[in-house]
Amino acid sequence: MSTSTGIKLPPATHRKRVVPQSDLEAASTLKLGEDQNTHTLSLSEARLVINKVLENKRRGGKKYDEPEYVSPLFTGGFCCWGDDGLANVWDDGRNLTKTLDYLEVFARFKDEENIKAVERLLNSHTELEMFERSQLGSLCCDNAEEAKSLIPSLQNKISDVDLQELLDELTKLRNFVE
């Protein structure tokens, strides 16, 4: 192969990307290592928690660009553990604002009662791991096939019929407001 200036280029070489078997296995069997039993939140739950923390801080007279007690998952700031058990994070407010903007767009359930109802519904499916439940609450898939393709570990845990019933119940709880 040569370029327009007449320089000869060596033939392009392509190597197939080898997908590590362990990654595929981890996705299909949900091996999260030390985080296996970590409590996970759906996007709606995260939005609710952050807004409640900020509301409590505002009542105390603090703005969220002052030192806040917010999880380091939601900020890029410095973190240390405070007496109240939450991460004490100095954040200039930009990361928190971006996170809240993201959650406002992508959190599927906005009303606190609906969020609690979704949590009760998902927690009633004890055959599912906490991570799978929070993913179902965040993704709000239309059908069982879509859910199982996005969350491969669901394949052998729940039947398509039962999963579709769960997804239909979640859809009933969604707020479809513009």
C-alpha positions in Angstrom: 0.0 0.0 0.0 1.4 3.4 -0.8 0.3 7.0 0.0 -0.3 9.8 -2.3 3.3 10.9 -1.9 4.5 7.5 -3.1 5.7 6.3 0.3 5.2 2.6 0.7 3.5 1.6 3.9 3.8 -1.9 5.4 0.6 -3.9 5.3 -1.7 -3.3 8.3 -1.7 -6.1 10.8 -4.7 -7.0 12.8 -4.8 -9.0 15.9 -7.9 -10.4 17.3 -8.7 -9.1 20.7 -8.9 -11.9 23.1 -11.6 -11.4 25.6 -10.5 -12.8 28.9 -12.6 -15.8 29.9 -12.7 -14.6 33.5 -14.5 -11.3 32.4 -17.2 -13.3 30.6 -17.5 -15.7 33.5 -17.7 -12.8 36.0 -20.5 -11.2 34.0 -22.5 -14.3 33.6 -22.1 -15.5 37.2 -21.8 -12.1 38.8 -18.5 -12.5 40.6 -17.9 -9.1 42.2 -15.1 -10.2 44.5 -14.9 -8.3 47.7 -17.8 -6.1 46.6 -20.2 -9.1 46.3 -22.3 -8.2 49.3 -21.9 -4.4 49.0 -25.2 -2.5 49.2 -25.9 -1.0 45.8 -28.3 1.7 44.9 -30.4 2.3 41.8 -30.0 5.7 40.2 -33.3 6.8 41.6 -32.2 5.7 45.1 -28.9 7.6 44.7 -30.8 10.7 43.6 -33.1 10.4 46.6 -30.2 9.9 49.1 -28.1 12.8 47.8 -31.1 15.2 47.7 -32.0 14.2 51.3 -28.5 14.8 52.5 -28.4 18.2 50.8 -31.8 19.1 52.2 -30.6 18.3 55.7 -27.5 20.4 55.2 -29.5 23.3 53.8 -31.6 23.2 56.9 -28.4 23.5 58.9 -27.4 26.6 56.9 -24.7 25.0 54.7 -24.5 25.3 50.9 -23.4 22.3 49.0 -20.2 24.0 47.8 -19.0 24.0 51.4 -17.5 20.9 53.0 -20.2 18.3 52.7 -20.9 14.8 53.9 -21.4 13.1 50.6 -20.2 9.7 49.4 -16.9 9.8 47.4 -18.8 7.8 44.7 -20.5 11.1 43.8 -17.5 13.4 44.0 -14.0 13.7 42.9 -12.9 15.3 46.2 -10.7 14.3 49.1 -12.4 11.8 51.4 -12.0 10.8 55.0 -14.5 9.1 57.3 -16.4 11.4 59.6 -18.0 10.7 63.0 -21.4 10.2 61.4 -20.2 7.3 59.3 -20.4 9.2 56.0 -17.5 10.3 53.9 -16.4 13.9 54.6 -15.7 15.3 51.2 -14.4 18.8 50.3 -16.0 19.4 47.0 -16.2 22.6 45.0 -19.7 21.7 44.0 -19.0 21.0 40.3 -18.9 17.2 40.6 -21.9 17.1 42.8 -23.8 19.4 40.4 -22.9 17.2 37.5 -23.9 14.1 39.4 -27.3 15.6 40.3 -27.8 16.7 36.7 -27.1 13.2 35.5 -29.4 11.6 38.1 -32.2 14.1 37.3 -32.0 12.9 33.7 -31.5 9.1 34.1 -33.2 8.3 37.4 -36.4 6.6 36.2 -38.4 7.0 39.4 -38.7 10.6 40.9 -41.4 10.3 43.5 -40.2 9.0 46.9 -43.2 6.7 47.3 -42.5 5.1 44.0 -38.8 4.7 44.8 -39.8 2.9 48.0 -42.4 0.7 46.2 -39.7 -0.2 43.6 -37.3 -1.1 46.4 -39.9 -3.3 48.1 -40.8 -5.0 44.8 -37.2 -5.7 43.9 -36.3 -6.8 47.4 -39.1 -9.4 47.3 -37.0 -11.2 44.6 -34.5 -12.7 47.0 -33.1 -15.0 44.3 -31.5 -11.9 42.7 -28.3 -10.4 44.0 -28.5 -6.8 45.3 -26.5 -5.6 42.3 -29.0 -7.2 39.9 -31.9 -5.6 41.7 -30.4 -2.2 41.5 -29.6 -2.6 37.8 -33.1 -3.6 37.1 -34.3 -0.5 39.0 -32.0 1.7 37.0 -32.3 0.2 33.5 -36.1 -0.3 33.4 -35.9 -2.7 30.6 -38.9 -3.3 28.3 -38.7 -7.1 28.2 -36.9 -10.1 29.7 -34.7 -10.6 26.7 -33.3 -7.0 27.0 -32.8 -7.4 30.7 -30.9 -10.7 30.4 -28.7 -9.3 27.6 -27.8 -6.2 29.7 -27.5 -8.2 33.0 -26.1 -11.6 31.9 -26.1 -13.0 35.4 -30.0 -13.1 35.3 -29.9 -16.0 32.7 -30.3 -18.9 35.1 -31.7 -17.1 38.1 -35.2 -16.1 37.0 -37.5 -17.4 34.2 -38.4 -15.1 31.3 -42.1 -15.1 32.5 -41.3 -14.1 36.0 -38.8 -11.5 34.9 -41.3 -10.0 32.5 -43.9 -9.8 35.3 -41.4 -8.0 37.4 -40.5 -5.6 34.5 -44.2 -4.9 33.9 -44.7 -4.1 37.6 -41.7 -1.7 37.4 -43.2 0.0 34.4 -46.5 0.6 36.2 -44.5 2.5 38.9 -42.6 4.8 36.5 -43.5 8.4 36.2 -44.0 9.4 32.6 -44.0 13.1 32.9 -42.2 15.6 30.6 
